[in-house]
Amino acid sequence: MITAASSGSNAGSAVAAVFIILISIVFYFVPTIVALARRGEANTGGVVVLNFFLGWTGIGWVIALVMACRTVTRQPVYYAPPPGWTPPGPPTAGE
Protein backbone atom coordinates (compact mmCIF):
# COMPACT_ATOMS: atom_id res chain seq x y z
CA MET A 1 0.00 0.00 0.00
CA ILE A 2 1.30 3.44 -0.95
CA THR A 3 0.83 6.13 1.62
CA ALA A 4 0.71 9.89 1.07
CA ALA A 5 3.98 10.39 2.92
CA SER A 6 5.93 8.03 0.70
CA SER A 7 4.58 9.48 -2.56
CA GLY A 8 5.43 13.00 -1.40
CA SER A 9 8.93 11.90 -0.57
CA ASN A 10 9.36 10.41 -4.03
CA ALA A 11 8.13 13.63 -5.64
CA GLY A 12 10.58 15.64 -3.55
CA SER A 13 13.41 13.32 -4.55
CA ALA A 14 12.48 13.68 -8.22
CA VAL A 15 12.47 17.47 -7.97
CA ALA A 16 15.81 17.43 -6.20
CA ALA A 17 17.28 15.12 -8.85
CA VAL A 18 16.07 17.35 -11.68
CA PHE A 19 17.46 20.41 -9.88
CA ILE A 20 20.86 18.76 -9.41
CA ILE A 21 20.96 17.68 -13.06
CA LEU A 22 20.13 21.20 -14.26
CA ILE A 23 22.80 22.76 -12.02
CA SER A 24 25.32 20.19 -13.29
CA ILE A 25 24.53 21.03 -16.92
CA VAL A 26 24.93 24.75 -16.27
CA PHE A 27 28.24 24.13 -14.46
CA TYR A 28 29.45 21.91 -17.33
CA PHE A 29 28.83 24.71 -19.83
CA VAL A 30 30.40 27.54 -17.79
CA PRO A 31 33.28 27.93 -20.30
CA THR A 32 30.77 28.24 -23.14
CA ILE A 33 28.72 30.78 -21.19
CA VAL A 34 31.85 32.83 -20.43
CA ALA A 35 32.94 32.74 -24.09
CA LEU A 36 29.51 33.84 -25.29
CA ALA A 37 29.45 36.66 -22.72
CA ARG A 38 32.84 37.88 -23.95
CA ARG A 39 31.89 38.00 -27.63
CA GLY A 40 34.81 39.07 -29.76
CA GLU A 41 37.35 38.50 -27.00
CA ALA A 42 37.72 34.73 -27.04
CA ASN A 43 37.74 32.02 -29.68
CA THR A 44 34.08 31.27 -29.04
CA GLY A 45 33.68 28.49 -31.61
CA GLY A 46 36.72 26.64 -30.34
CA VAL A 47 35.59 26.96 -26.75
CA VAL A 48 32.12 25.62 -27.54
CA VAL A 49 33.45 22.61 -29.48
CA LEU A 50 36.14 21.80 -26.91
CA ASN A 51 33.71 22.15 -24.02
CA PHE A 52 31.03 20.02 -25.68
CA PHE A 53 33.27 17.16 -26.78
CA LEU A 54 36.09 17.12 -24.21
CA GLY A 55 34.65 18.95 -21.21
CA TRP A 56 33.75 15.67 -19.53
CA THR A 57 37.46 14.81 -19.20
CA GLY A 58 38.06 17.61 -16.73
CA ILE A 59 41.23 18.80 -18.43
CA GLY A 60 39.21 19.66 -21.53
CA TRP A 61 36.88 21.70 -19.33
CA VAL A 62 39.81 23.57 -17.75
CA ILE A 63 41.39 24.28 -21.16
CA ALA A 64 38.04 25.53 -22.48
CA LEU A 65 37.67 27.80 -19.45
CA VAL A 66 41.18 29.21 -19.92
CA MET A 67 40.48 29.81 -23.61
CA ALA A 68 37.23 31.57 -22.73
CA CYS A 69 38.86 33.81 -20.10
CA ARG A 70 41.98 34.87 -21.94
CA THR A 71 42.22 38.25 -23.58
CA VAL A 72 43.20 38.19 -27.21
CA THR A 73 45.51 41.03 -28.16
CA ARG A 74 45.05 42.03 -31.75
CA GLN A 75 48.03 43.40 -33.59
CA PRO A 76 47.38 46.60 -35.53
CA VAL A 77 47.55 46.33 -39.29
CA TYR A 78 49.57 49.01 -40.99
CA TYR A 79 49.10 49.92 -44.61
CA ALA A 80 52.21 50.57 -46.64
CA PRO A 81 51.70 52.13 -50.08
CA PRO A 82 53.31 50.39 -53.02
CA PRO A 83 56.85 51.44 -53.94
CA GLY A 84 57.02 54.51 -56.14
CA TRP A 85 53.61 55.82 -55.15
CA THR A 86 53.41 59.49 -54.20
CA PRO A 87 50.41 61.22 -52.75
CA PRO A 88 48.65 63.67 -55.03
CA GLY A 89 49.54 67.30 -54.52
CA PRO A 90 47.13 69.98 -53.45
CA PRO A 91 44.62 71.04 -56.07
CA THR A 92 45.57 74.10 -58.09
CA ALA A 93 43.23 77.02 -58.75
CA GLY A 94 43.18 76.37 -62.52
CA GLU A 95 41.89 72.80 -62.27
C-alpha positions in Angstrom: 0.0 0.0 0.0 1.3 3.4 -0.9 0.8 6.1 1.6 0.7 9.9 1.1 4.0 10.4 2.9 5.9 8.0 0.7 4.6 9.5 -2.6 5.4 13.0 -1.4 8.9 11.9 -0.6 9.4 10.4 -4.0 8.1 13.6 -5.6 10.6 15.6 -3.6 13.4 13.3 -4.6 12.5 13.7 -8.2 12.5 17.5 -8.0 15.8 17.4 -6.2 17.3 15.1 -8.9 16.1 17.3 -11.7 17.5 20.4 -9.9 20.9 18.8 -9.4 21.0 17.7 -13.1 20.1 21.2 -14.3 22.8 22.8 -12.0 25.3 20.2 -13.3 24.5 21.0 -16.9 24.9 24.7 -16.3 28.2 24.1 -14.5 29.4 21.9 -17.3 28.8 24.7 -19.8 30.4 27.5 -17.8 33.3 27.9 -20.3 30.8 28.2 -23.1 28.7 30.8 -21.2 31.8 32.8 -20.4 32.9 32.7 -24.1 29.5 33.8 -25.3 29.4 36.7 -22.7 32.8 37.9 -23.9 31.9 38.0 -27.6 34.8 39.1 -29.8 37.4 38.5 -27.0 37.7 34.7 -27.0 37.7 32.0 -29.7 34.1 31.3 -29.0 33.7 28.5 -31.6 36.7 26.6 -30.3 35.6 27.0 -26.8 32.1 25.6 -27.5 33.5 22.6 -29.5 36.1 21.8 -26.9 33.7 22.2 -24.0 31.0 20.0 -25.7 33.3 17.2 -26.8 36.1 17.1 -24.2 34.6 19.0 -21.2 33.8 15.7 -19.5 37.5 14.8 -19.2 38.1 17.6 -16.7 41.2 18.8 -18.4 39.2 19.7 -21.5 36.9 21.7 -19.3 39.8 23.6 -17.7 41.4 24.3 -21.2 38.0 25.5 -22.5 37.7 27.8 -19.5 41.2 29.2 -19.9 40.5 29.8 -23.6 37.2 31.6 -22.7 38.9 33.8 -20.1 42.0 34.9 -21.9 42.2 38.2 -23.6 43.2 38.2 -27.2 45.5 41.0 -28.2 45.0 42.0 -31.7 48.0 43.4 -33.6 47.4 46.6 -35.5 47.6 46.3 -39.3 49.6 49.0 -41.0 49.1 49.9 -44.6 52.2 50.6 -46.6 51.7 52.1 -50.1 53.3 50.4 -53.0 56.9 51.4 -53.9 57.0 54.5 -56.1 53.6 55.8 -55.1 53.4 59.5 -54.2 50.4 61.2 -52.8 48.6 63.7 -55.0 49.5 67.3 -54.5 47.1 70.0 -53.5 44.6 71.0 -56.1 45.6 74.1 -58.1 43.2 77.0 -58.8 43.2 76.4 -62.5 41.9 72.8 -62.3 
